[in-house]
Amino acid sequence: MIKKIEISFKKQIFMKTIGAYLGKTKSGYCEIILPFNKKITQQHGLVHGGILSTIADNACAFAAFSLMKDTFQPLTIEFKINFLTQQDYDYLIAKGIVLRAGKSITHTKSEIYSVLKKKETLISFSTATIKSTKIIKEL
């Protein structure tokens, strides 16, 4: 289960581009870690909301993927994010959690924390609905 997540994650070139990597993964749970990088900030010096949305969505999708049969893969069909605050950080951590897994639809949530000197502060939360789709060709 963890191996298929690692393999799929490595194929996401955008994750490499922004410097994100996998943290803890287990059944129904996935973490994505993003070290500070000035190149992904917006004009106010804060991490761009699109970047936060990306790691939140991926954490949810990979948490759902962990519960799917090997012939299926995740596809986000609904996503909502709330931004609470931003602050200085050493790294961000998006924690994706399955709330309820069905045969074809999985409901998930994620929370993103900024981590500064080992102290975690919640900066956003999201919900996502993930569909189990038949595997299509990956790059």
N, C-alpha and C positions, 0 to 999 in steps of 0.2 A: 504494500500500500504506500509506504513512504517513498519507495524507489520510483514509482510512477509519478509521484508529485515532483521529486527532484529532477527527473528526466524532462517532464513537461515545463517546469520552471526554467530550466537551462535553455530551452528553445525560445524563450521570450526575450528577444534582443533588447526591447525597451527597458526591461529590468536591469540589464547590464549597463545600459546607457545612463540610467539615473543612479546606479550604484547600489541597488537593492539586492538583498539576498535572503534566503530562507532561514528562519529561526527554528523553533520547536515545531514539529508536526506530529500529530497522532490522530487517531480516529475521531473525526468530527471537529478538528482543531488545526489551525495553521497560523504561524507567525511570519510576518515579513518585516525585515529590519532594513532601515534606510539611514546610513550615516549622514551627518551634516555635509552639505555640499552647496556652496554659494551659487553654483550654476543652475540650481533648480528653484531659486527664489524669484519672487516677482519684484515690482518696483519699490515696494516698502521694505524689502529685505526678508520677507516671510516666505515660507515654502509655498509654492503655487498650489492653489486648491485642486488643480488638475492632477498634480502629483499625489496629493493626499487621497483624492478619489481613486486613483489608480491602485495604490497599495491597499486601500480598504476593499476595493472590489476584488482584487486578486486574493487577498486573505480569505474572503468569503468563498470565492470560487474554489480555491484549493481545499478549504475545509470540507466543502460539499463533495469535491472530487474524491476525497479520502474514503467516502462511503459508497462510491459508485462501482458497479461491476466494471471489469477491465475493458469491456467492449463499448463503454460510454465515456463521455467527457463533459465538462461543465460549460454551460453557456448562460451568461447573465441575461435575464429577461426583464428585470426591474431592479432599480438601484436608487437609494435616497441617502444623502449624507447631510449631517449637521456639523458645522464648524463651531466650536465653543470658544477657543482662544488659541493663541500661539505664543511661544516664548523661546528663549535660547535653549538649545539642546545639543547633546553629544550625538544622539541618534534618535530616530523615531521607531516605534514598534507598532505594527498593525496586527491585532489579534482577531482572527476570524473564527467564529463559533457557529456550529450547526444548531439551530433551534428545533427544527423538525425536518426529518428526511422522509420524503414519500417515494413512491416508485419512479415518478418522473419529475417531480418538483420538490426542491429543497429550500426551506426558509433559513436564512442566516442573519447574523449580525456581526459587526466588527467594531472595535474600539481602537483608536490610535492614541498612543501615549508619547509624549516627549520625555526623553530620559536625559537628565542632567545630573552628573555626579551620583548616579544610581537611584535618583529619586524620579519616580514616574508621575506624570501629570496628564490626566485625560484631556485631549485637545479636540477630539471629534468622535462621533459615533455614526454608524450607518446601518441600514438594513438592505438586504439583497435577496431576490428570488432567483434561484439557479435552476435551470432546466437540464436534465440528463439527456444528452443527444448522442446519437450513434457516432462513433468515431469517424471523423473526416481526416483527410490527409493533412499531416502536420509538416512543417518545414524541416 
